[in-house]
Amino acid sequence: MTETGIGARVHRKEDKRFLTGTGRYVDDLPLARATYAYFLRSPHAHAKIKKIDTTAAKAMPGVVEIFTGKDTADAKMGGLICGWVVKDKNGEPHKAPAHPVMALDTVRYVGDTVAMVVANSVDEAKDAAEAIKVDYEVKPANVDLARALDKGTPEVHPEAPGNLIYDWEIGVKADVDAAFAKAAHVTKLDLVNNRLIPNAMEPRAAAAEYDKGTGNYTLWSTSQNPHVLRLILSAFVLGIPEHKLRVVAPDVGGGFGSKIFCYNEETMVCWAASRVGRPIKWTAERAESFMTDAHGRDHVTHAELAMDKDGKFLALKVETIANMGAYLSTFSTAVPTYLYATLLAGQYTTPLIYANVKAAVTHTAPVDAYRGAGRPEATFVIETIVSKAAAELKMDTAELRRKNFIPKEAFPYQTPVALQYDSGNYPPIIDEAMKIADYKGFEARRAEAKKRGKLRGIGFSSYIEACGLAPSQVIGQLGGGVGQWESAQIKFNPTGNVQVITGSHSHGQGHETTFAQLVSDKLGVPIENIEVVHGDTSTTTFGMGTYGSRSLAVGGSAIMKATDKIIAKGKKVAAHLMEADVADVEFDNGTFKVAGTDKNVPLAQVVFAAYVPHNYPLAEVEPGMDENAFYDPANFVYPAGTQICEVEIDPDTGVVEVVAHTAVDDFGNIINPMIVEGQVHGGIVQGVGQALHEAAVYDKDTGQLLSGSYMDYRMPRAEDVPSFKLGYKVTPCPHNPLGVKGCGEAGAIAAPAAVMNAVHDALAPLGVKHVEMPATPLNVWQSIQGAQRAAAE
Amino acid sequence: MTLSVAMTVNGKAVSGKVEARTLLVQFLRENLGMTGTHVGCDTSQCGACVVDVDGKSIKSCTMLAVQAEGTKVTTIEGLAPSADKLHPMQEAFRENHALQCGFCTPGMVMSAIDMVKRHNYKLDEATVRHELEGNLCRCTGYHNIVKAILAAAPAMKAAGV
């Protein structure tokens, strides 16, 4: 291992600009003669728009233009799309209600876009928005997910009768029912997977410019996948040809899924730039982020686990209602199906699984992928029911897991829910986690806490994740509308430094460092001579972007493929320079050598010869040293791990404190452990946030968002968590050239169940059976009171 | 109503025309083009906009530009002593991987420096976590931020900053 190569803790190349205030986010862009957009939003969850009067607003100081749904309809603008077709259990494609970019005659959630004001300043745009008169006819709203599919609940769209988008299933129900009939023990669980608001610290933003001379548009957007955004805008919404639209996602301040999707505002900013004739900038206020960023999770689930007398899992049955919100966001339909139900085997040999998922529309913000996307929900179901089963069977919770783990010899392992796990070895992971967490010493810690009046509990969560979405053909068969490869280009300059151009996008993950490490390691180029370029459709061939922990497994593999091509071409040039046979040329650490001799030529010299081909095999080899590669994976990658959480609860106040948290993961080979640890830390805290603090709450009658600011939506703070203890076990991925899996979502996938199992363990002596997330002080205190009342009766 | 405002930012005298309602952060970002200071919320909770005003740590989204008349302001852009040397707090953030997307980072660094000084360069983990109450980070889980601040405290003392 070199100091900057694969496996090294290389400090990040991107840090200097972020630490000195010289990062460049969308809102930071200086655009000459810019105008500023502000969106007037619906204050109602459900209403008919009878009339919009912009007369007074248009006369306000600084106002340049005001657009409403009528303008978009007159321009024949397409609607926003959902890019994944999920087939109902009857084989019918899901219901696809229209998703207008600006509300036409109906608003369907608080925050729906009603008018766009463009003015010389943000303040003037806001002032004018206040002067727009909208005559609404308020209608009853459908807000409560548990009742969304009930008869008589107000309908969100005429295209989706009864609010049902699809009724989907996986597995054979009759086989599962038969297994349940023979079970020695059945554990049952009802749970709500709480709705979350992603809250990347940089609010969504867009800026656009239209060049009248060339007819070219440039859209700067806080996007995790600029090419996909361009494709959607070009092919479905705006009709601007792809080659006339450049989309740039510069520095982006976190995404967590919420910046994957194509949104109304960036669409309008881009479209309006040519009509206004000046650049337009828009940045969401945090209140708008709360109202309109795609939310995450939001399931109501009933699950049952059948076991034999020894605790061996026989079958699992899961019924879920998943909230889609008011409109189907870009990948919303796939999240509670192919990213959720297919994960319900977890780390276990459960031979039979049946899941039924009903997706419902409601008068709330759209719901789509948020860190983990479906997989945290699956892990929460499995790991909660397994811990509950252990408690019911009076078995050690780790022992029950171990008894049911897929054994190492069984890989590749075909689950009953479509996925084939490629590799893994779960028992050593849980052993290591228990060692780090000092599981043996737990009862002593519990006793000590009790003396202080605290209830201490311990919780496990053994997760599996399928990430690095792949292969394209399988995604296509499942209804996905895009390919799932990634591209890479390695472009040497004549002086020997190199640009690595990737279709992945970094919004905090540190690709500029990790990807540079790959190239430095493989080609022997000093890391300071490598620049990773990303996020601009005009510089990258094409890219699928970054989500689902895919960047290294898919994007990194594409880079490796491109380095192979560089080496192959370099060998031909080197053979010519050394007057040797190509078959005898070897490449090692930046130097081409003739095997068995001391003849050698450094890569930099080969590169120079390729650009100044005076002594060069021009008849056989093209000049230049610039190679492109596309990599389409053979399978998903399957990171797995175990987290163990310890909490202390004050029974008088209901306050839950996370006092220790351990995570042991198998991410395959690790390129930069420092960056990987950072990903795990951040993921855990998002999971702790879901378990203990965060909840998107709508008023059930009016559909008003009650958790619409940082005063009401409880973000995890530094004091809410301890420092974490991490460990690794490695089973390399067998089907990608780096042997890597993904690490971006693991923390958030496993943590909620670990925390809640610890909460349940702590409260069990008081007779508390179930606490819903988030386990806020009020929620916990009420659960304790309820259990005490029940005991007294 | 347009008003004139003048102050010293990172050692340089600056002035400009603002509206009465213009916030200090807007003045820095829009009038001066100093976009290192960020806006992450509208309720003064996220802390991405923290700057130093006359030796006090201030959320610049909570102060009007005209209130900063005549003050000395230090922003994230004014910390590094030279182009190739970072402030010990910036260095500690880099060493400890205390930033990912970088958006909360300017406010975090500014708050952390103020925290170290207020505690006379002596901090423990519990104090750091408590003191970070006004700064939100969604990426790092705070683990490495806490580590960085604990490492920076003695480094700042040694460097006399």
Boltz contact constraints between the chains, C-beta under 6 A:
constraints:
  - contact:
      token1: [A, 11]
      token2: [B, 94]
      max_distance: 6.0
  - contact:
      token1: [A, 15]
      token2: [B, 94]
      max_distance: 6.0
  - contact:
      token1: [A, 18]
      token2: [B, 99]
      max_distance: 6.0
  - contact:
      token1: [A, 18]
      token2: [B, 102]
      max_distance: 6.0
  - contact:
      token1: [A, 18]
      token2: [B, 105]
      max_distance: 6.0
  - contact:
      token1: [A, 19]
      token2: [B, 90]
      max_distance: 6.0
  - contact:
      token1: [A, 19]
      token2: [B, 93]
      max_distance: 6.0
  - contact:
      token1: [A, 20]
      token2: [B, 80]
      max_distance: 6.0
  - contact:
      token1: [A, 21]
      token2: [B, 36]
      max_distance: 6.0
  - contact:
      token1: [A, 21]
      token2: [B, 76]
      max_distance: 6.0
  - contact:
      token1: [A, 21]
      token2: [B, 77]
      max_distance: 6.0
  - contact:
      token1: [A, 21]
      token2: [B, 106]
      max_distance: 6.0
  - contact:
      token1: [A, 23]
      token2: [B, 102]
      max_distance: 6.0
  - contact:
      token1: [A, 28]
      token2: [B, 35]
      max_distance: 6.0
  - contact:
      token1: [A, 199]
      token2: [B, 138]
      max_distance: 6.0
  - contact:
      token1: [A, 201]
      token2: [B, 40]
      max_distance: 6.0
  - contact:
      token1: [A, 201]
      token2: [B, 103]
      max_distance: 6.0
  - contact:
      token1: [A, 201]
      token2: [B, 104]
      max_distance: 6.0
  - contact:
      token1: [A, 201]
      token2: [B, 138]
      max_distance: 6.0
  - contact:
      token1: [A, 202]
      token2: [B, 103]
      max_distance: 6.0
  - contact:
      token1: [A, 253]
      token2: [B, 101]
      max_distance: 6.0
  - contact:
      token1: [A, 253]
      token2: [B, 103]
      max_distance: 6.0
  - contact:
      token1: [A, 254]
      token2: [B, 101]
      max_distance: 6.0
  - contact:
      token1: [A, 254]
      token2: [B, 138]
      max_distance: 6.0
  - contact:
      token1: [A, 254]
      token2: [B, 139]
      max_distance: 6.0
  - contact:
      token1: [A, 285]
      token2: [B, 42]
      max_distance: 6.0
  - contact:
      token1: [A, 286]
      token2: [B, 41]
      max_distance: 6.0
  - contact:
      token1: [A, 286]
      token2: [B, 42]
      max_distance: 6.0
  - contact:
      token1: [A, 287]
      token2: [B, 42]
      max_distance: 6.0
  - contact:
      token1: [A, 507]
      token2: [B, 101]
      max_distance: 6.0
  - contact:
      token1: [A, 508]
      token2: [B, 100]
      max_distance: 6.0
  - contact:
      token1: [A, 508]
      token2: [B, 101]
      max_distance: 6.0
  - contact:
      token1: [A, 508]
      token2: [B, 139]
      max_distance: 6.0
  - contact:
      token1: [A, 674]
      token2: [B, 97]
      max_distance: 6.0
  - contact:
      token1: [A, 678]
      token2: [B, 97]
      max_distance: 6.0
  - contact:
      token1: [A, 678]
      token2: [B, 100]
      max_distance: 6.0
  - contact:
      token1: [A, 681]
      token2: [B, 141]
      max_distance: 6.0
  - contact:
      token1: [A, 681]
      token2: [B, 143]
      max_distance: 6.0
  - contact:
      token1: [A, 682]
      token2: [B, 139]
      max_distance: 6.0
  - contact:
      token1: [A, 682]
      token2: [B, 140]
      max_distance: 6.0
  - contact:
      token1: [A, 682]
      token2: [B, 141]
      max_distance: 6.0
  - contact:
      token1: [A, 684]
      token2: [B, 141]
      max_distance: 6.0
  - contact:
      token1: [A, 685]
      token2: [B, 141]
      max_distance: 6.0
  - contact:
      token1: [A, 709]
      token2: [B, 43]
      max_distance: 6.0
  - contact:
      token1: [A, 710]
      token2: [B, 41]
      max_distance: 6.0
  - contact:
      token1: [A, 710]
      token2: [B, 43]
      max_distance: 6.0
  - contact:
      token1: [A, 710]
      token2: [B, 45]
      max_distance: 6.0
  - contact:
      token1: [A, 711]
      token2: [B, 43]
      max_distance: 6.0
  - contact:
      token1: [A, 715]
      token2: [B, 136]
      max_distance: 6.0
  - contact:
      token1: [A, 717]
      token2: [B, 133]
      max_distance: 6.0
  - contact:
      token1: [A, 718]
      token2: [B, 129]
      max_distance: 6.0
  - contact:
      token1: [A, 718]
      token2: [B, 132]
      max_distance: 6.0
  - contact:
      token1: [A, 718]
      token2: [B, 142]
      max_distance: 6.0
  - contact:
      token1: [A, 719]
      token2: [B, 129]
      max_distance: 6.0
  - contact:
      token1: [A, 719]
      token2: [B, 130]
      max_distance: 6.0
  - contact:
      token1: [A, 723]
      token2: [B, 143]
      max_distance: 6.0
  - contact:
      token1: [A, 724]
      token2: [B, 143]
      max_distance: 6.0
